[in-house]
Amino acid sequence: MPIAVVRAEAYYLPPPPPRGDPHAWDGMPAAERVFHWIEYRLSRRTVIPTSVIPDVPPVYARINQNRWLGDCVCGAACIVSPTDPRYGCTECGYGWVELVFPEDVATVEAEMLLTPQPHLRNWWHPLDPANPYTPQPEPQPEPEPEGGTL
């Protein structure tokens, strides 16, 4: 059975017993899990954003080595989930911004499973300005000068 593409709710988990309840985060939105995980796992206090930053471009989700990632303007990244399309940064404190996933997440994840090695599973949103694989338009042939050639 192939390894599924990793989402935030499968990666950012609460502390194991006896320190914690394994179901303590079951009702927590996926985008907020990273903040709690950073706090307990790295012992670093983080502040969960309380509002959406207006008039900023969205963050485009991508798959990098079999993980859904969101990249911050500061250069940090975290694992994200299509179940909660928000992105906030634990490094610089960048508040909630829209997180854009493909229209058909299941199809993209199914395509990733066709590559047997999880570390080779990579995908970029076609509208992401950071996408290094943006298709280039085919060059148009130059029109012939009027009157023929000399």
TORPA-4810 file (N, C-alpha, C, O; in nm, 3 decimals):
<nodes>
NODE_1_0.084_-0.118_0.000_0.000_0.000_0.000_0.089_0.124_0.000_0.179_0.136_0.083_M
NODE_2_0.065_0.218_-0.093_0.148_0.338_-0.098_0.127_0.429_0.023_0.021_0.429_0.086_P
NODE_3_0.229_0.506_0.052_0.223_0.603_0.161_0.144_0.725_0.113_0.176_0.782_0.009_I
NODE_4_0.042_0.765_0.189_-0.044_0.878_0.152_0.032_1.010_0.166_0.129_1.019_0.241_A
NODE_5_-0.014_1.111_0.092_0.043_1.245_0.104_0.012_1.298_0.244_-0.102_1.289_0.290_V
NODE_6_0.112_1.351_0.312_0.100_1.392_0.452_0.028_1.527_0.462_0.059_1.622_0.392_V
NODE_7_-0.071_1.530_0.553_-0.147_1.652_0.584_-0.118_1.692_0.728_-0.069_1.612_0.808_R
NODE_8_-0.150_1.816_0.761_-0.121_1.870_0.895_-0.181_1.785_1.005_-0.115_1.757_1.105_A
NODE_9_-0.308_1.742_0.988_-0.373_1.668_1.095_-0.311_1.530_1.119_-0.333_1.471_1.225_E
NODE_10_-0.234_1.479_1.023_-0.165_1.351_1.042_-0.023_1.370_1.096_0.036_1.276_1.150_A
NODE_11_0.032_1.490_1.082_0.169_1.516_1.124_0.177_1.581_1.262_0.251_1.536_1.350_Y
NODE_12_0.099_1.686_1.281_0.102_1.760_1.408_0.007_1.693_1.506_-0.113_1.718_1.505_Y
NODE_13_0.063_1.607_1.591_-0.017_1.528_1.684_0.012_1.571_1.828_0.119_1.623_1.857_L
NODE_14_-0.084_1.549_1.918_-0.062_1.585_2.059_0.043_1.493_2.122_0.079_1.391_2.065_P
NODE_15_0.090_1.531_2.240_0.187_1.446_2.309_0.129_1.307_2.335_0.008_1.293_2.357_P
NODE_16_0.214_1.206_2.332_0.164_1.070_2.358_0.134_1.051_2.507_0.188_1.124_2.590_P
NODE_17_0.048_0.954_2.541_0.026_0.924_2.683_0.158_0.880_2.745_0.241_0.828_2.671_P
NODE_18_0.183_0.897_2.871_0.095_0.945_2.975_0.089_1.098_2.985_0.010_1.150_3.063_P
NODE_19_0.170_1.171_2.908_0.170_1.318_2.918_0.044_1.381_2.863_0.003_1.488_2.908_R
NODE_20_-0.018_1.315_2.768_-0.133_1.380_2.706_-0.234_1.280_2.654_-0.209_1.159_2.649_G
NODE_21_-0.347_1.331_2.618_-0.455_1.251_2.562_-0.436_1.245_2.410_-0.429_1.350_2.346_D
NODE_22_-0.426_1.125_2.350_-0.403_1.116_2.206_-0.517_1.174_2.122_-0.500_1.197_2.002_P
NODE_23_-0.632_1.199_2.183_-0.745_1.256_2.111_-0.770_1.402_2.148_-0.873_1.459_2.113_H
NODE_24_-0.675_1.462_2.220_-0.694_1.599_2.270_-0.710_1.701_2.158_-0.775_1.805_2.178_A
NODE_25_-0.654_1.675_2.041_-0.659_1.772_1.932_-0.758_1.733_1.823_-0.758_1.793_1.716_W
NODE_26_-0.841_1.635_1.849_-0.933_1.586_1.746_-1.023_1.694_1.688_-1.048_1.693_1.567_D
NODE_27_-1.071_1.786_1.766_-1.160_1.891_1.717_-1.088_2.018_1.675_-1.152_2.115_1.635_G
NODE_28_-0.956_2.019_1.684_-0.878_2.139_1.654_-0.862_2.156_1.503_-0.828_2.061_1.434_M
NODE_29_-0.885_2.278_1.451_-0.863_2.302_1.308_-0.717_2.272_1.270_-0.625_2.301_1.347_P
NODE_30_-0.698_2.215_1.152_-0.565_2.172_1.109_-0.463_2.286_1.107_-0.347_2.265_1.143_A
NODE_31_-0.504_2.406_1.067_-0.411_2.518_1.059_-0.359_2.562_1.196_-0.252_2.622_1.205_A
NODE_32_-0.433_2.532_1.302_-0.391_2.572_1.437_-0.302_2.468_1.503_-0.233_2.498_1.600_E
NODE_33_-0.304_2.347_1.452_-0.225_2.240_1.514_-0.076_2.270_1.517_-0.009_2.238_1.614_R
NODE_34_-0.024_2.332_1.410_0.119_2.360_1.405_0.162_2.450_1.521_0.271_2.433_1.574_V
NODE_35_0.077_2.545_1.561_0.112_2.635_1.670_0.122_2.559_1.803_0.213_2.582_1.881_F
NODE_36_0.028_2.469_1.827_0.032_2.387_1.949_0.150_2.290_1.946_0.216_2.267_2.047_H
NODE_37_0.174_2.233_1.828_0.284_2.137_1.813_0.418_2.205_1.839_0.502_2.149_1.910_W
NODE_38_0.439_2.324_1.784_0.563_2.400_1.805_0.582_2.427_1.954_0.693_2.418_2.007_I
NODE_39_0.472_2.461_2.021_0.481_2.495_2.163_0.520_2.375_2.249_0.609_2.386_2.333_E
NODE_40_0.455_2.259_2.228_0.488_2.146_2.315_0.612_2.072_2.267_0.689_2.022_2.350_Y
NODE_41_0.634_2.063_2.136_0.745_1.983_2.083_0.878_2.058_2.090_0.982_1.998_2.120_R
NODE_42_0.876_2.189_2.063_0.999_2.268_2.063_1.011_2.357_2.185_1.109_2.430_2.200_L
NODE_43_0.911_2.351_2.274_0.909_2.435_2.394_0.927_2.582_2.361_1.002_2.653_2.428_S
NODE_44_0.858_2.625_2.256_0.866_2.764_2.215_0.726_2.822_2.211_0.638_2.770_2.143_R
NODE_45_0.705_2.928_2.284_0.574_2.990_2.290_0.540_3.051_2.155_0.621_3.123_2.096_R
NODE_46_0.420_3.022_2.105_0.373_3.079_1.979_0.235_3.140_2.002_0.160_3.097_2.090_T
NODE_47_0.204_3.239_1.922_0.074_3.304_1.932_-0.006_3.270_1.808_0.038_3.295_1.696_V
NODE_48_-0.124_3.212_1.827_-0.212_3.179_1.716_-0.273_3.308_1.663_-0.326_3.387_1.741_I
NODE_49_-0.265_3.331_1.531_-0.325_3.454_1.476_-0.473_3.463_1.511_-0.542_3.361_1.520_P
NODE_50_-0.521_3.584_1.529_-0.661_3.603_1.564_-0.742_3.664_1.450_-0.865_3.666_1.455_T
NODE_51_-0.674_3.713_1.347_-0.748_3.775_1.237_-0.679_3.747_1.104_-0.563_3.705_1.099_S
NODE_52_-0.752_3.772_0.997_-0.701_3.756_0.861_-0.634_3.886_0.819_-0.685_3.994_0.846_V
NODE_53_-0.519_3.876_0.753_-0.451_3.994_0.702_-0.522_4.034_0.572_-0.528_3.955_0.479_I
NODE_54_-0.575_4.156_0.567_-0.648_4.197_0.446_-0.553_4.238_0.332_-0.441_4.282_0.355_P
NODE_55_-0.603_4.223_0.212_-0.535_4.274_0.091_-0.394_4.221_0.071_-0.305_4.296_0.031_D
NODE_56_-0.372_4.093_0.098_-0.242_4.032_0.070_-0.264_3.915_-0.026_-0.372_3.856_-0.027_V
NODE_57_-0.164_3.882_-0.106_-0.181_3.768_-0.196_-0.194_3.638_-0.116_-0.144_3.628_-0.004_P
NODE_58_-0.262_3.539_-0.173_-0.277_3.412_-0.103_-0.146_3.333_-0.101_-0.053_3.363_-0.176_P
NODE_59_-0.142_3.234_-0.015_-0.032_3.137_-0.013_-0.082_3.016_-0.091_-0.193_2.968_-0.068_V
NODE_60_-0.002_2.968_-0.184_-0.039_2.851_-0.264_0.020_2.726_-0.201_0.141_2.718_-0.179_Y
NODE_61_-0.066_2.630_-0.172_-0.019_2.502_-0.118_0.053_2.426_-0.228_0.017_2.435_-0.345_A
NODE_62_0.156_2.351_-0.188_0.228_2.267_-0.282_0.264_2.137_-0.213_0.261_2.128_-0.090_R
NODE_63_0.299_2.039_-0.291_0.346_1.912_-0.233_0.497_1.908_-0.251_0.547_1.922_-0.363_I
NODE_64_0.567_1.889_-0.141_0.712_1.878_-0.141_0.749_1.751_-0.067_0.722_1.737_0.052_N
NODE_65_0.809_1.659_-0.137_0.849_1.530_-0.080_0.735_1.466_-0.001_0.752_1.421_0.112_Q
NODE_66_0.617_1.464_-0.065_0.499_1.395_-0.014_0.429_1.466_0.102_0.352_1.404_0.175_N
NODE_67_0.455_1.596_0.121_0.389_1.672_0.227_0.324_1.796_0.166_0.384_1.863_0.083_R
NODE_68_0.200_1.825_0.207_0.138_1.951_0.168_0.207_2.062_0.247_0.209_2.058_0.370_W
NODE_69_0.264_2.160_0.178_0.334_2.269_0.244_0.274_2.403_0.206_0.219_2.421_0.098_L
NODE_70_0.286_2.497_0.299_0.258_2.638_0.274_0.385_2.714_0.304_0.449_2.690_0.407_G
NODE_71_0.423_2.806_0.216_0.546_2.883_0.232_0.513_3.026_0.275_0.426_3.090_0.216_D
NODE_72_0.582_3.074_0.376_0.562_3.210_0.425_0.651_3.308_0.349_0.751_3.268_0.287_C
NODE_73_0.614_3.435_0.353_0.695_3.539_0.290_0.831_3.553_0.358_0.924_3.606_0.298_V
NODE_74_0.844_3.505_0.483_0.972_3.514_0.555_1.068_3.402_0.519_1.185_3.405_0.558_C
NODE_75_1.019_3.302_0.444_1.104_3.190_0.406_1.075_3.062_0.483_1.125_2.956_0.446_G
NODE_76_0.996_3.069_0.588_0.959_2.949_0.664_0.848_2.875_0.591_0.785_2.929_0.499_A
NODE_77_0.823_2.752_0.631_0.716_2.671_0.573_0.662_2.580_0.681_0.730_2.551_0.779_A
NODE_78_0.539_2.534_0.662_0.484_2.433_0.753_0.390_2.342_0.674_0.343_2.377_0.565_C
NODE_79_0.363_2.227_0.732_0.272_2.132_0.670_0.130_2.184_0.689_0.094_2.230_0.797_I
NODE_80_0.051_2.178_0.581_-0.084_2.233_0.580_-0.184_2.126_0.538_-0.145_2.013_0.504_V
NODE_81_-0.312_2.161_0.540_-0.415_2.064_0.507_-0.527_2.130_0.427_-0.565_2.243_0.455_S
NODE_82_-0.580_2.059_0.327_-0.694_2.112_0.252_-0.821_2.120_0.336_-0.919_2.180_0.292_P
NODE_83_-0.823_2.060_0.453_-0.942_2.068_0.539_-0.953_2.202_0.609_-1.059_2.235_0.663_T
NODE_84_-0.845_2.283_0.608_-0.845_2.414_0.672_-0.760_2.508_0.588_-0.639_2.519_0.611_D
NODE_85_-0.819_2.577_0.490_-0.741_2.658_0.395_-0.697_2.794_0.450_-0.728_2.898_0.392_P
NODE_86_-0.624_2.792_0.562_-0.564_2.912_0.620_-0.416_2.884_0.640_-0.374_2.770_0.660_R
NODE_87_-0.337_2.993_0.634_-0.195_2.980_0.663_-0.154_3.091_0.757_-0.187_3.208_0.735_Y
NODE_88_-0.083_3.055_0.861_-0.023_3.149_0.955_0.117_3.099_0.986_0.139_2.978_0.989_G
NODE_89_0.211_3.189_1.009_0.351_3.148_1.028_0.390_3.147_1.176_0.365_3.244_1.248_C
NODE_90_0.450_3.038_1.219_0.498_3.026_1.357_0.633_3.095_1.376_0.675_3.117_1.489_T
NODE_91_0.701_3.129_1.268_0.833_3.190_1.277_0.825_3.342_1.291_0.882_3.399_1.384_E
NODE_92_0.755_3.407_1.197_0.753_3.554_1.196_0.623_3.612_1.249_0.613_3.734_1.267_C
NODE_93_0.523_3.527_1.276_0.396_3.575_1.328_0.300_3.627_1.223_0.199_3.688_1.256_G
NODE_94_0.331_3.602_1.097_0.243_3.643_0.987_0.104_3.583_1.014_0.091_3.463_1.033_Y
NODE_95_0.001_3.669_1.016_-0.134_3.625_1.051_-0.199_3.541_0.943_-0.136_3.507_0.843_G
NODE_96_-0.325_3.507_0.964_-0.396_3.420_0.871_-0.408_3.484_0.733_-0.446_3.600_0.720_W
NODE_97_-0.374_3.405_0.632_-0.397_3.443_0.493_-0.463_3.324_0.424_-0.458_3.211_0.473_V
NODE_98_-0.525_3.353_0.310_-0.591_3.246_0.235_-0.486_3.147_0.184_-0.380_3.186_0.135_E
NODE_99_-0.518_3.019_0.197_-0.432_2.912_0.149_-0.504_2.846_0.031_-0.613_2.791_0.048_L
NODE_100_-0.443_2.850_-0.086_-0.507_2.801_-0.208_-0.460_2.660_-0.240_-0.341_2.635_-0.256_V
NODE_101_-0.556_2.569_-0.249_-0.532_2.431_-0.290_-0.589_2.410_-0.429_-0.666_2.493_-0.477_F
NODE_102_-0.552_2.301_-0.496_-0.613_2.274_-0.625_-0.762_2.246_-0.607_-0.806_2.208_-0.498_P
NODE_103_-0.839_2.264_-0.713_-0.983_2.240_-0.703_-1.013_2.094_-0.668_-1.109_2.066_-0.595_E
NODE_104_-0.933_2.003_-0.719_-0.956_1.861_-0.693_-0.834_1.802_-0.621_-0.745_1.743_-0.684_D
NODE_105_-0.831_1.818_-0.491_-0.719_1.771_-0.409_-0.701_1.620_-0.422_-0.588_1.572_-0.430_V
NODE_106_-0.810_1.545_-0.423_-0.803_1.399_-0.431_-0.733_1.353_-0.558_-0.656_1.256_-0.555_A
NODE_107_-0.758_1.421_-0.669_-0.693_1.383_-0.795_-0.543_1.409_-0.788_-0.464_1.326_-0.832_T
NODE_108_-0.502_1.523_-0.732_-0.359_1.553_-0.719_-0.293_1.451_-0.629_-0.185_1.401_-0.661_V
NODE_109_-0.356_1.419_-0.515_-0.298_1.319_-0.425_-0.290_1.182_-0.493_-0.192_1.110_-0.473_E
NODE_110_-0.391_1.145_-0.571_-0.389_1.017_-0.643_-0.276_1.014_-0.745_-0.210_0.912_-0.762_A
NODE_111_-0.254_1.127_-0.814_-0.142_1.134_-0.909_-0.008_1.118_-0.838_0.084_1.057_-0.894_E
NODE_112_0.004_1.170_-0.718_0.128_1.157_-0.643_0.156_1.011_-0.608_0.272_0.969_-0.603_M
NODE_113_0.051_0.935_-0.582_0.069_0.794_-0.545_0.123_0.710_-0.660_0.167_0.597_-0.638_L
NODE_114_0.120_0.763_-0.782_0.175_0.690_-0.896_0.327_0.686_-0.893_0.389_0.601_-0.957_L
NODE_115_0.387_0.778_-0.818_0.532_0.777_-0.799_0.560_0.694_-0.674_0.522_0.734_-0.564_T
NODE_116_0.625_0.577_-0.689_0.641_0.488_-0.574_0.728_0.543_-0.461_0.709_0.505_-0.345_P
NODE_117_0.824_0.630_-0.492_0.913_0.684_-0.389_0.854_0.815_-0.336_0.847_0.913_-0.410_Q
NODE_118_0.811_0.817_-0.210_0.749_0.938_-0.154_0.837_1.063_-0.162_0.785_1.173_-0.181_P
NODE_119_0.968_1.047_-0.150_1.056_1.164_-0.152_1.064_1.229_-0.291_1.117_1.339_-0.304_H
NODE_120_1.011_1.163_-0.393_1.010_1.220_-0.528_0.874_1.280_-0.565_0.855_1.323_-0.678_L
NODE_121_0.781_1.281_-0.472_0.648_1.335_-0.498_0.646_1.486_-0.473_0.651_1.531_-0.358_R
NODE_122_0.640_1.561_-0.580_0.640_1.707_-0.573_0.535_1.760_-0.670_0.518_1.707_-0.779_N
NODE_123_0.466_1.866_-0.629_0.363_1.927_-0.712_0.353_2.074_-0.677_0.362_2.112_-0.560_W
NODE_124_0.335_2.158_-0.779_0.315_2.303_-0.761_0.181_2.342_-0.818_0.138_2.287_-0.920_W
NODE_125_0.116_2.436_-0.754_-0.010_2.489_-0.807_0.023_2.565_-0.936_0.118_2.644_-0.938_H
NODE_126_-0.052_2.542_-1.043_-0.020_2.609_-1.170_-0.027_2.761_-1.163_0.038_2.829_-1.242_P
NODE_127_-0.104_2.818_-1.070_-0.116_2.964_-1.059_-0.015_3.025_-0.962_-0.008_3.148_-0.949_L
NODE_128_0.063_2.942_-0.895_0.161_2.992_-0.797_0.272_3.068_-0.869_0.340_3.011_-0.955_D
NODE_129_0.293_3.196_-0.835_0.400_3.271_-0.900_0.539_3.214_-0.872_0.633_3.241_-0.947_P
NODE_130_0.554_3.136_-0.765_0.684_3.075_-0.733_0.705_2.942_-0.805_0.811_2.882_-0.791_A
NODE_131_0.607_2.896_-0.880_0.615_2.767_-0.949_0.729_2.770_-1.051_0.724_2.846_-1.147_N
NODE_132_0.833_2.687_-1.029_0.946_2.687_-1.123_0.914_2.614_-1.253_0.992_2.621_-1.348_P
NODE_133_0.802_2.546_-1.259_0.766_2.468_-1.377_0.650_2.529_-1.454_0.574_2.456_-1.519_Y
NODE_134_0.634_2.660_-1.447_0.527_2.726_-1.519_0.548_2.705_-1.669_0.655_2.735_-1.722_T
NODE_135_0.446_2.653_-1.738_0.463_2.631_-1.882_0.486_2.762_-1.955_0.416_2.861_-1.932_P
NODE_136_0.582_2.761_-2.043_0.613_2.879_-2.122_0.535_2.873_-2.253_0.523_2.766_-2.313_Q
NODE_137_0.481_2.986_-2.297_0.410_2.984_-2.425_0.506_2.953_-2.540_0.622_2.993_-2.539_P
NODE_138_0.454_2.882_-2.638_0.538_2.849_-2.753_0.565_2.976_-2.832_0.475_3.058_-2.852_E
NODE_139_0.690_2.993_-2.878_0.720_3.114_-2.955_0.647_3.113_-3.089_0.637_3.010_-3.156_P
NODE_140_0.596_3.228_-3.124_0.526_3.243_-3.252_0.629_3.274_-3.360_0.723_3.349_-3.337_Q
NODE_141_0.610_3.216_-3.479_0.705_3.249_-3.587_0.691_3.397_-3.626_0.582_3.454_-3.624_P
NODE_142_0.803_3.455_-3.661_0.801_3.596_-3.700_0.734_3.608_-3.835_0.757_3.526_-3.924_E
NODE_143_0.652_3.712_-3.852_0.584_3.728_-3.981_0.684_3.765_-4.090_0.783_3.835_-4.067_P
NODE_144_0.655_3.716_-4.209_0.742_3.748_-4.324_0.723_3.895_-4.360_0.611_3.946_-4.354_E
NODE_145_0.830_3.965_-4.397_0.814_4.104_-4.437_0.730_4.116_-4.564_0.736_4.031_-4.653_P
NODE_146_0.652_4.222_-4.571_0.567_4.243_-4.689_0.653_4.272_-4.811_0.757_4.338_-4.801_E
NODE_147_0.610_4.223_-4.925_0.682_4.246_-5.049_0.782_4.137_-5.080_0.855_4.146_-5.179_G
NODE_148_0.788_4.034_-4.998_0.879_3.922_-5.026_1.019_3.950_-4.976_1.044_4.049_-4.908_G
NODE_149_1.109_3.861_-5.012_1.250_3.876_-4.971_1.330_3.939_-5.082_1.292_3.929_-5.199_T
NODE_150_1.439_4.004_-5.048_1.525_4.070_-5.148_1.626_3.978_-5.204_1.706_4.017_-5.289_L
</nodes>
